Amino acid sequence: MQKYFSKKLTILASFFLVLFVVFGFSHSVFAASGLVPCGTGATDPCTLCHLIVGFKGLLDWGMSIVIVTAITAITISGVMFIISSGNPGMITSAKNLLTNSLIGFAVMLGAWLIVNTTFTLLSAKTDLGIQKDSWSKFSCSTQSTTVTATNGSGTPVVGTVATADTLKFQTPLIKNQYANGDASPDLQALLNCLSEKLNNNFTINSISDNNGGANCYKNNPSWIQCKEDSQTNCCHHAKTSCHYGGIACAGKSYAIDVSEINSIIDAKADECKAKHLPEGNHTHISVPGGCGCDAGL
């Protein structure tokens, strides 16, 4: 009879383990629309960040499954030990199930801690685009350089298309910067969103640089910081600024400055998933991502 109970409990334990794994996998894949929702034609092209996000999601999913299965196995081993009535075989089976459950949980917990510690260290490097929101919670820009400004990655798609004629600029020079293509595709997408949210009620006072964006791109050895507004052939922003493409995205601007400084600008920038910060007499708004700029925002 004891062998019968031992066999039945072992089968029951295996059944619950398989059930939890199958349920968790189906819930993750079908209910969450896949661990890595990219490259399907209806979504953005896959990037390295999609791989990072997918791996982290897979690890978190595995951790939740291990916790449930470990608790289930420990409970079953306890029941086996209670009803064993001193039977050596059944006690051994209960101990083996408990030991294996604890070892499996310890291994998975160790892997989870290692990965989260690694991500914490990587988030300190601004050029990788990994951002630490809190312990075990990270975000990473999935922006792709292959997408166009009309569907911009990381920024909500909107019906409005911001053009040089619909946007407001502080000077004709800044308008010419926009018209001549200084804005990156991702910045164009962000401007589409802001135009929709704010009904074009904002004034752009910087896209790249008043003295010429090409003069200030990070790979240009002649980069000189401006000391005063009247100075020519100099650069108004930091060399690694998003206005010049940051560390990793040279050649285009990924940020704008707007004259307005108020809670409405901040709220709408948040809705467009943009970074923003009041700077003196203007608000800096930039595209979130892996360009290695605006690390403090």
KOLZAFI-69726 format. One record per residue (C-alpha): x, y, z; residue in one letter. Coordinates in steps of 0.25 Angstrom, whole numbers. Layout:
REM residues N
+-------+-------+-------+---------+
:    xx :    yy :    zz : residuo :
+-------+-------+-------+---------+
:     X :     Y :     Z :       A :
...
+-------+-------+-------+---------+
***
This chain:
REM residues 297
+-------+-------+-------+---------+
:    xx :    yy :    zz : residuo :
+-------+-------+-------+---------+
:     0 :     0 :     0 :       M :
:    11 :    10 :     3 :       Q :
:    18 :     7 :   -10 :       K :
:     5 :     9 :   -17 :       Y :
:     4 :    23 :   -10 :       F :
:    18 :    26 :   -13 :       S :
:    16 :    23 :   -28 :       K :
:     3 :    31 :   -29 :       K :
:     9 :    43 :   -22 :       L :
:    21 :    43 :   -31 :       T :
:    12 :    42 :   -43 :       I :
:     4 :    54 :   -37 :       L :
:    16 :    62 :   -35 :       A :
:    21 :    60 :   -49 :       S :
:     7 :    64 :   -54 :       F :
:     7 :    77 :   -47 :       F :
:    21 :    80 :   -51 :       L :
:    17 :    78 :   -66 :       V :
:     4 :    85 :   -64 :       L :
:    10 :    98 :   -59 :       F :
:    21 :    98 :   -69 :       V :
:    11 :    96 :   -81 :       V :
:     1 :   107 :   -75 :       F :
:    12 :   117 :   -72 :       G :
:    18 :   115 :   -86 :       F :
:     5 :   116 :   -93 :       S :
:     1 :   128 :   -85 :       H :
:    14 :   135 :   -88 :       S :
:    14 :   133 :  -103 :       V :
:     0 :   134 :  -106 :       F :
:    -6 :   144 :   -96 :       A :
:     6 :   153 :   -96 :       A :
:     8 :   152 :  -111 :       S :
:    21 :   146 :  -111 :       G :
:    34 :   148 :  -103 :       L :
:    40 :   156 :  -114 :       V :
:    29 :   164 :  -122 :       P :
:    37 :   168 :  -134 :       C :
:    41 :   165 :  -148 :       G :
:    27 :   160 :  -152 :       T :
:    24 :   170 :  -162 :       G :
:    13 :   177 :  -153 :       A :
:    24 :   181 :  -143 :       T :
:    38 :   188 :  -143 :       D :
:    50 :   180 :  -149 :       P :
:    57 :   172 :  -138 :       C :
:    69 :   179 :  -131 :       T :
:    79 :   175 :  -121 :       L :
:    71 :   181 :  -110 :       C :
:    59 :   172 :  -114 :       H :
:    68 :   160 :  -111 :       L :
:    72 :   166 :   -97 :       I :
:    57 :   169 :   -94 :       V :
:    53 :   155 :   -99 :       G :
:    64 :   148 :   -91 :       F :
:    60 :   156 :   -78 :       K :
:    46 :   153 :   -81 :       G :
:    49 :   138 :   -82 :       L :
:    57 :   138 :   -70 :       L :
:    46 :   144 :   -62 :       D :
:    36 :   135 :   -67 :       W :
:    45 :   123 :   -64 :       G :
:    47 :   128 :   -50 :       M :
:    32 :   129 :   -47 :       S :
:    30 :   115 :   -52 :       I :
:    41 :   110 :   -43 :       V :
:    35 :   117 :   -31 :       I :
:    22 :   110 :   -33 :       V :
:    27 :    96 :   -37 :       T :
:    37 :    97 :   -25 :       A :
:    26 :   100 :   -15 :       I :
:    17 :    89 :   -21 :       T :
:    29 :    79 :   -21 :       A :
:    32 :    82 :    -6 :       I :
:    18 :    81 :    -2 :       T :
:    17 :    67 :    -9 :       I :
:    30 :    63 :    -2 :       S :
:    24 :    67 :    11 :       G :
:    12 :    59 :     9 :       V :
:    20 :    47 :     5 :       M :
:    28 :    48 :    17 :       F :
:    16 :    49 :    26 :       I :
:     9 :    37 :    21 :       I :
:    21 :    29 :    19 :       S :
:    19 :    22 :    33 :       S :
:    34 :    20 :    34 :       G :
:    35 :    13 :    21 :       N :
:    50 :    15 :    16 :       P :
:    47 :    15 :     1 :       G :
:    36 :    25 :     2 :       M :
:    44 :    34 :    12 :       I :
:    56 :    33 :     2 :       T :
:    47 :    37 :    -9 :       S :
:    41 :    49 :    -1 :       A :
:    56 :    53 :     2 :       K :
:    60 :    52 :   -12 :       N :
:    48 :    60 :   -17 :       L :
:    51 :    71 :    -7 :       L :
:    66 :    71 :    -9 :       T :
:    64 :    72 :   -25 :       N :
:    54 :    83 :   -23 :       S :
:    63 :    92 :   -14 :       L :
:    75 :    90 :   -23 :       I :
:    67 :    94 :   -36 :       G :
:    61 :   106 :   -29 :       F :
:    75 :   110 :   -24 :       A :
:    81 :   108 :   -38 :       V :
:    70 :   117 :   -44 :       M :
:    71 :   127 :   -33 :       L :
:    86 :   128 :   -35 :       G :
:    84 :   130 :   -50 :       A :
:    74 :   141 :   -48 :       W :
:    83 :   148 :   -38 :       L :
:    95 :   147 :   -48 :       I :
:    87 :   153 :   -59 :       V :
:    81 :   164 :   -51 :       N :
:    94 :   168 :   -46 :       T :
:   100 :   168 :   -60 :       T :
:    89 :   177 :   -65 :       F :
:    91 :   186 :   -53 :       T :
:   106 :   187 :   -57 :       L :
:   102 :   189 :   -72 :       L :
:    92 :   200 :   -69 :       S :
:   104 :   208 :   -63 :       A :
:   109 :   209 :   -78 :       K :
:   102 :   220 :   -85 :       T :
:   105 :   215 :   -99 :       D :
:    98 :   202 :   -98 :       L :
:    84 :   208 :   -96 :       G :
:    80 :   199 :   -84 :       I :
:    73 :   207 :   -73 :       Q :
:    71 :   202 :   -59 :       K :
:    57 :   205 :   -54 :       D :
:    59 :   198 :   -40 :       S :
:    65 :   185 :   -35 :       W :
:    61 :   174 :   -45 :       S :
:    54 :   184 :   -54 :       K :
:    61 :   189 :   -67 :       F :
:    57 :   196 :   -80 :       S :
:    64 :   196 :   -93 :       C :
:    61 :   204 :  -105 :       S :
:    56 :   195 :  -117 :       T :
:    57 :   206 :  -127 :       Q :
:    62 :   202 :  -140 :       S :
:    70 :   210 :  -150 :       T :
:    63 :   204 :  -162 :       T :
:    49 :   210 :  -158 :       V :
:    44 :   222 :  -164 :       T :
:    39 :   235 :  -158 :       A :
:    25 :   232 :  -161 :       T :
:    24 :   220 :  -152 :       N :
:    36 :   223 :  -142 :       G :
:    41 :   213 :  -133 :       S :
:    38 :   215 :  -118 :       G :
:    29 :   227 :  -121 :       T :
:    14 :   225 :  -123 :       P :
:     9 :   226 :  -138 :       V :
:     0 :   237 :  -140 :       V :
:    -7 :   243 :  -152 :       G :
:     0 :   257 :  -152 :       T :
:    13 :   258 :  -160 :       V :
:    21 :   270 :  -155 :       A :
:    27 :   278 :  -166 :       T :
:    35 :   290 :  -167 :       A :
:    22 :   298 :  -171 :       D :
:    14 :   293 :  -159 :       T :
:    24 :   294 :  -148 :       L :
:    28 :   307 :  -141 :       K :
:    42 :   311 :  -141 :       F :
:    49 :   322 :  -133 :       Q :
:    58 :   326 :  -145 :       T :
:    58 :   323 :  -160 :       P :
:    72 :   317 :  -158 :       L :
:    66 :   306 :  -149 :       I :
:    54 :   304 :  -159 :       K :
:    65 :   302 :  -170 :       N :
:    72 :   291 :  -161 :       Q :
:    59 :   283 :  -160 :       Y :
:    56 :   285 :  -175 :       A :
:    70 :   281 :  -179 :       N :
:    69 :   268 :  -171 :       G :
:    76 :   270 :  -158 :       D :
:    65 :   263 :  -151 :       A :
:    67 :   248 :  -150 :       S :
:    56 :   238 :  -154 :       P :
:    53 :   235 :  -139 :       D :
:    53 :   250 :  -136 :       L :
:    43 :   252 :  -147 :       Q :
:    34 :   242 :  -141 :       A :
:    35 :   249 :  -128 :       L :
:    31 :   262 :  -134 :       L :
:    20 :   255 :  -141 :       N :
:    15 :   251 :  -127 :       C :
:    17 :   264 :  -120 :       L :
:    10 :   272 :  -132 :       S :
:    -2 :   263 :  -130 :       E :
:    -2 :   264 :  -115 :       K :
:     1 :   279 :  -114 :       L :
:    -6 :   283 :  -127 :       N :
:     7 :   290 :  -131 :       N :
:     6 :   299 :  -119 :       N :
:    21 :   299 :  -117 :       F :
:    33 :   307 :  -122 :       T :
:    46 :   300 :  -126 :       I :
:    58 :   307 :  -123 :       N :
:    69 :   297 :  -126 :       S :
:    70 :   284 :  -134 :       I :
:    85 :   282 :  -137 :       S :
:    93 :   295 :  -135 :       D :
:    91 :   310 :  -140 :       N :
:   105 :   309 :  -145 :       N :
:   102 :   297 :  -154 :       G :
:   100 :   283 :  -149 :       G :
:   110 :   277 :  -158 :       A :
:   121 :   285 :  -151 :       N :
:   118 :   279 :  -138 :       C :
:   116 :   264 :  -141 :       Y :
:   124 :   256 :  -131 :       K :
:   134 :   250 :  -141 :       N :
:   138 :   265 :  -145 :       N :
:   152 :   268 :  -139 :       P :
:   149 :   283 :  -141 :       S :
:   138 :   283 :  -130 :       W :
:   139 :   295 :  -122 :       I :
:   130 :   299 :  -110 :       Q :
:   123 :   312 :  -112 :       C :
:   127 :   323 :  -101 :       K :
:   116 :   333 :  -105 :       E :
:   104 :   333 :  -115 :       D :
:   111 :   343 :  -125 :       S :
:   123 :   333 :  -127 :       Q :
:   123 :   326 :  -140 :       T :
:   128 :   312 :  -144 :       N :
:   126 :   307 :  -131 :       C :
:   116 :   297 :  -124 :       C :
:   105 :   301 :  -114 :       H :
:   103 :   287 :  -108 :       H :
:   112 :   277 :  -102 :       A :
:   120 :   268 :  -112 :       K :
:   112 :   255 :  -108 :       T :
:    99 :   263 :  -108 :       S :
:    86 :   256 :  -114 :       C :
:    86 :   269 :  -123 :       H :
:    98 :   263 :  -130 :       Y :
:    94 :   248 :  -129 :       G :
:   101 :   245 :  -116 :       G :
:   112 :   235 :  -115 :       I :
:   106 :   224 :  -124 :       A :
:    97 :   231 :  -134 :       C :
:   106 :   241 :  -142 :       A :
:   101 :   250 :  -153 :       G :
:    86 :   254 :  -148 :       K :
:    79 :   260 :  -137 :       S :
:    71 :   252 :  -127 :       Y :
:    67 :   264 :  -118 :       A :
:    60 :   278 :  -119 :       I :
:    59 :   289 :  -110 :       D :
:    46 :   297 :  -108 :       V :
:    43 :   311 :  -103 :       S :
:    32 :   306 :   -94 :       E :
:    35 :   302 :   -80 :       I :
:    22 :   296 :   -73 :       N :
:    15 :   284 :   -68 :       S :
:     7 :   282 :   -81 :       I :
:    20 :   281 :   -89 :       I :
:    25 :   271 :   -79 :       D :
:    12 :   263 :   -79 :       A :
:    11 :   262 :   -94 :       K :
:    26 :   258 :   -95 :       A :
:    23 :   247 :   -85 :       D :
:    11 :   242 :   -94 :       E :
:    21 :   242 :  -106 :       C :
:    31 :   234 :   -98 :       K :
:    41 :   244 :   -99 :       A :
:    52 :   249 :   -89 :       K :
:    51 :   263 :   -84 :       H :
:    57 :   273 :   -75 :       L :
:    56 :   288 :   -73 :       P :
:    69 :   295 :   -76 :       E :
:    70 :   310 :   -73 :       G :
:    60 :   317 :   -83 :       N :
:    56 :   305 :   -90 :       H :
:    52 :   290 :   -89 :       T :
:    61 :   279 :   -95 :       H :
:    53 :   268 :  -101 :       I :
:    60 :   256 :  -107 :       S :
:    57 :   242 :  -113 :       V :
:    60 :   231 :  -102 :       P :
:    69 :   220 :  -107 :       G :
:    83 :   215 :  -109 :       G :
:    90 :   227 :  -115 :       C :
:    98 :   229 :  -102 :       G :
:    93 :   243 :   -99 :       C :
:    85 :   249 :   -88 :       D :
:    88 :   238 :   -78 :       A :
:    84 :   247 :   -66 :       G :
:    69 :   248 :   -71 :       L :
+-------+-------+-------+---------+
***
